[in-house]
């Protein structure tokens, strides 16, 4: 391997918004994430909506009438 072209790997902490801290090695000392394996719905089995710009509300409002129309038939 050539010397001087590879990054230095240092002990790093990955910090999640939920408070979970994972220690690993990386090129940065601290890495901040929004969702980790401790709070992600796929791994926890809990459904947790992350609503960005009200998309879930708009979807529910848009299809609320469609749902009631199909159940009346």
Secondary structure, DSSP 8 states (H G I E B T S, - for coil): --TTSS---EEEEEEETTS-EEEEEESSSEEEES--TTT-HHHH-------STTHHHHHHHHHHHHHHHHHH-
